[in-house]
C-alpha cells in the first residue's frame, strides 16, 4: 500500500471513530426537554439531582432508552408511561422518597440493574419480583426488616445489596433473618448484608454455589457460620470479629483456603444506646437518657436526650444535643433547669462543649448560657458521658 493510500485510510478511520464518539455522546441527555427533540436517539437519560417531585409522562416517548438515572430527587412514584420503555436495562432510583413501587415497573422485562437504595421501602416490592431478567438489585439503606421468600423468583439475580446504611435520624434496613429458601438463588455471585441484625443463616445458604463475594460486617454472628464455610466458590468474606479466637480463625482458613477473609475488629454502623453521664461544677449532676448515633472509622456522630438530677439544689435538668467524637469532641446542647416546690424557678439556654472523645465515651468542658428565674445551675462544668449499646 502506498504512503498516500495508508494516510487516506488512516484519516477515514479517524473520521469514523469521531463519528462514533459523537453518536455515543449525542445518545446521552441530562434534560428531558432536549431528549424529546429526538426521542428515538436517546439511550441514556440522566435526570439525577434535579429536585424532581414528578417524572413527566413524556419520558415514555424515549422508546430506545437503555439507562434512566433519577437518583437524588424527591420522587414518590413514576408515571404509567414508564412501561413504554421496553428497551430499558438500568434504572437508578437511589435517594428518593419511594414507599411503594409503581405497578408499571413490572412491565420492564428487559431490566437488568435496579437501584432503589436510600428510599423508604419496608420490604422488597412485589412489583420488582416480576422482573425475571434482573441481575443486580440494590436495596440498601431502606427500612426493610424482613426479606420475603419470593425473592427467589429472581432466578437470574447475580448481585444483591441489602446493607442497613448509616442513618442517624431513622433506622436503615434491620434484617434479622434470611428466608429458608435463600439457597434457590442459584445465580447469585455477590451478597452484601452489612449493618443488619443477623445472628444465623438458614441451612440452604450453603447451596449458593456461585457466591464469590459475601459481606456480613456489623451483624451479630458469634463465629463464621458453618453455612459460609461450605462455600468453596467464595473468594472474599468480610465479617465483624466478635472475639472469634485464633483457633476458629484457623478453622476458617483451612475450610476456605482460597478465600480472602477480612475480620473487622470494631463496630461500625448506626445504633441506639443508653446514655449516662456525670457533671461536676459548682454542683454535682447525674444524667440518664437515650442516644442515637452512628460510627464510621474513628468518627462517631450522635444525638441524645438526657434527664438529670442536681443533688445540692434538688433541681432537675433536661438536655438535648448533638456531638461528634474524632479524638477531640465538639458538641452543642439545649438545656433546661427547673426546681419545683416553694422555691419554684426555671431557666433555659444552650451550652457549647469541647473536650476529648473516642468511640463511646467523651470528657468535655461546657459553658452554659441560660435565662430565667432559676440561677443555681452550673455555668462552668466538666462532664463525662458514656454510651452503652442496647
N, C-alpha and C positions, 0 to 999 in steps of 0.2 A: 504493500500500500504506500502511495506517495505521501510525502510530508504534508502536502496541501490537503489530500484526502483524509488523512488522520486528523488534522486540525478541524476540518469541516465536521467529521463525525463526532469529535470531542465537543464541539460547540453545540451540536444537536442534542447530545446527552445533557449538557448543562441547561439548555432551554427546557428539555423535558423534565429534568429534576426541579427546576424553578417553577415550572407549571404545576407539577405535582404538589410541591410545598405550598404554592398559592391556593390550590384547591383544598388542601387539608386545612389551611388557615381559614379559608372562607367558609368551611363547614362548621366552624366553632363560633358561637354567638354568646354575648353577655347581655343582650337586650332582646326581649320578646318582640318589641316593635320592629327592630331591624330584621329579626329572623322571619317575620311574617311577610316581608317583601319578597322573599324567595323561599317559602317554607319547605319545598321539596329538596333543597340543598342542605338543610340543617341536619347535622349529625350529632353535634354536641351543643347543648344549651345550658349555660352556667348562669343561674339567677341567684347564686348564693350571696348572703349578706346584704340583701336589698330591703330588709324590713317589710317583706310582703306579708300581708294578712290574708290574701286570697290569690290563688293562681288563676289567671284568666282562662276561660274555656277555649280561647283561640289556640292554646297550645296543642290541641288535638289536630290542627292543620299540619303540623310538622311530622308527616307520616313516616319519614325515613330517620327519625331521631333515634340515636343509639344510646346516648347518655344524657340524663337530665339531673342537674345539680341544683338542689333547693336548700342546701344547708344554711344555718344561721339566719332563718327568717322567723316569722310568727304564725306559721300556718297551723290550722287545726283540721283541715280537710283538703281534699283535692276534687277538681271538677269531674263530672262523669265522663267528659270527653277524653280523659286520660286513657281510657280503654281503646282509643283510636291509634295509640302509639304502638302498633303491632310489631315494630322492629326494635323496641326498647330493650337494652341489655343491662343497663346500670341506672339505678335510681337512688339518689342521695338525699335523705330527709333528715340528716343529723341536725340536732339543736333546733328543734321547732317545738310546737305545743300540742302534738297529736296525742289523743287519748284512745282513739279508735282508728282503724284503717278503713278507708272507703272501699265499698264492695267492688268498685270499678277496677281496683288494683288486681283483683283476681283474674282479670282478662289479659294481663300482661304475661302471656305464656312463654315469651322469649327471654324474660328477665333472668339474669344470671347473678347479679350482685345487688343487694338491697341493704342500705344503711338506715336504720331507724333509731340510732343511738341518741341519747340525751333528749328523750321525749318523756311522755307521761303514761306509757303503757303499763298496765298491771299484769299482763300476760302476753304471750305471742299471739297476735290476732289470727283468728281462723282464716281470714282472707289470705294471709300470707301462705298458709299451709296448702293452698291450692296451686301454688307456683311450682309446678313439677320440674321446671328447668333450673331452679335456683341452686347456685353453687356456693354463694357466700352470703351469710346473713349476720349483720352486726346489730345487736340489740342491747349493747352495754349502756349503763347509766340511765336506766329507766326506773320503774318501781315494781319490777317483777319479783314475786316471791315463790312462784311455782312454775315449773316447766311442764307443759301439757304432754301426755304420752303421744298425742297426734303429731308431735314434731317429727316423728319417724316417717311421716308421709313425704318428707323432702328427701327422696331417695338419692338425689344427685348432690346433696349438700357436702361440700368439702371443707368449709371453714365456718365455724360458729363462734361468735363472740358474745358472751353474756356477763362480762365483768360488772361489778357493782358500780364503779365510778366514784370519784371524790366529790361528794355533795355535802356541803356544810348545813344548809338550811332544811333539807329534807332527804330522806333515805334514797339511795340508788337501789339497784337490784339487791335482794336479800334472799337468794335461793337456798333453801335448807336441804333439799334432796333432789336427785335426778330421777326421772321415771324409770321403772323397772325394765322397760324395753329399749333403753337408750342404745343398746348394742346393735339395734337394727339399722343404725345409720352407717351402713357398710362402707360408704364412700368417704367418710369423714377423715380428714388429714390434719386439721388444726382445731383445737378446742381451747377457748380462753374463758376461764371461770374465776378470775381474781376478785377479792373483796366481796365474797358471798359468805354463807354460813354453813357450808358443807362439813359434815363430820365423817360420813361414809360414802361409798359408791356402790351402786347396785351390781349384782353378780354379772349381769350382761355387759358391763363396761369392758370386760376382758375380751369381748367379741369385736372390738373396734380394731381390726387387724391392719388397717391402713393408717392409723393415727400416728403422726410423726411429731407433732408439737402439742404439748399439754401445759397449760398454765393454771396452777392451783394456789397461787400466792394468797395469803391473808384469809384463809379459811380456818377450819378448826380440827384438822387431822392431827391425831397423836402420833402417827407414823405414816410412812408412804403406804397407801392402800395396796393390798395383795392384788387387786384387780389391775392396778397400774403395772405391777411387777410382771404381769403375764403378757405385756405388750412388747413383743420382740421388734415391732416396727418403730418403736418410739426412738426419736433422735434428740429430743430436748424436753426436759421436765424442770419446771420451777415450782417450788413449794415452800411454805413458811415452816421453818425449823423450830418446832416446839419441843426442844430438848430431846431430839431423836436418839442421840447417843452414837458413839463411833461404831459399835457393834452392828446396829441397824443400818448405818450408812454403808458399812462393808457388805452387808447382805444385799442392799440395793445395787451396789456396784457390781456384785457377782451375778445378780439376776438380770441387770440391764447393762452389759459391758459396752454396748455401742451407743449408750445414751449419755448426753451431757446433762448432768443433774446440778441445778442451782438451788442451794439451800439459803433462803433469805432469813437472816438472824433476827431482824427486828420487824415489829408490826408496822404496817402502813395501811392507810385507808381511813374511812370515816367511822366514828363510834360515838356512843353515848356513855357518860361516866358520872359517877358520884363525885361531887366537887366539895372538898373540905379545905378549911383554911384557918389561920390564926393571925390576928392583927395586934401589934403592940405599939402604942404611942403613950399618950397621957393615960389612956385607958386600955384594958385588955378586952378583945372581942373575939368570939368564936363564930365561924361561919360554916354553913352546911347548905348544899344545893345540888343542882344538876348542871351538866355541861354537854354541849355538842361540839365535837372537834374533828379535825382530820389531820393526819400525819403523813408527810412525804419527805423521805430522806432525813435531813437534820432539822426540818421545819415543822412546827406544829401550830396550827391556827385554831383558835377556839372561841366559843361564846358561852356565857354561863349566867345563871340566875342564882343568887345566894341570899339566904336569910341569916341573920346573925343576932347575937345577944351580947350587949356591952355590960360587963359584970358590975363595975363600980357604980354606974349610974342607973342600972337596971332598965336600960333602954334597948329597943330593938333597931336593927338596921336591915335594909334591903338594898342589894347591889345587883346591877345588870351590866355586863360589859363584854368587851372583846379584847383578845390579846394575840400576840404571836411570839413564839419561842424559837430562836435561832442562835442559841448560846446567850446573846443578850435577849431580854424580853421587853416588849413595849405593849402597853395596853391603855384602855380608857374605859372608865366605869361611870354609870349614872348611879347616884346614891340617894337614899332617903333614910333619915333618922327620925325616931319618934319615941316619946315617953308618955305612957298613959297614967291615969290616976289624978291625984290632986294637983300635981305639977306638970300637967299635960303640955306638950310642946312638940313642934315638928321642924325639920329642916330638909331641904332638897338641893342637890347640886351635882357636881361631877368631879372626877378625880383622875388625872393622868398618872401613869405608872411607868417606872423604869427600873430595871434590875438585871438579874441573870436568870436564865431558864433553859431547860433542856428536856425535851420529851414531856413527861407527865408532871413535872414539878417546876416551880419558879419561886424566887425570893426577890422582893422588889420594894422600892420606896414609893410612896404615894403622897400627894398633897391634895387636900380636898377643899374645893370652893363650894360652900353651901350657904343658903339663905333661909331664914325663918326664925321662929321664936326659940327653938332649941339650940343651945350653944355648947353643950357639954359633949362634944364629939372630937375625934382625933383629926386635927388638921394635918399634922405630920405623923406618919406611921410607917413602920416596916411590917410587911406581910409575907407569910409563907403559905403557898397553896399547892394542893396535890389533886390529881385526877385518879380515880380508881374505876377501871373499866367494869361495866356490868357483865 
